[in-house]
Amino acid sequence: MFFALIGILIGAIIGFLLPYTYNTAYSLYISVAILACLDSVFGGIRANLEGSFSTKIFVSGFFGNSILAAFLAYIGDILGVPLYYAAIFTFGSRLFDNFASIRRILLQKKKSV
């Protein structure tokens, strides 16, 4: 857990020191991909608290979900159908489910102490 916090801190520092801008035409794809990444992060935190975390599953889910979400938004853009709503709904609901589970696990651990 310590290394994860150090990684987040280093990433935030690099993000502030080396700001990167992208074309606003890609904002839909990037926002959906970020939502998918956040879902994976919260799922990883939940799995870690449950004692079932696997690095291979986390990394494959992190990149796989983000690429799939961005691709779904791209295909929807080409077809003129807002398919990104499916990604927003799926990853958004999973994000809240994982957060609720994390909250329950932490409250139960605090209750048992």
Order of alpha helices (4+ residues) and beta strands (2+ residues): alpha-alpha-alpha-alpha
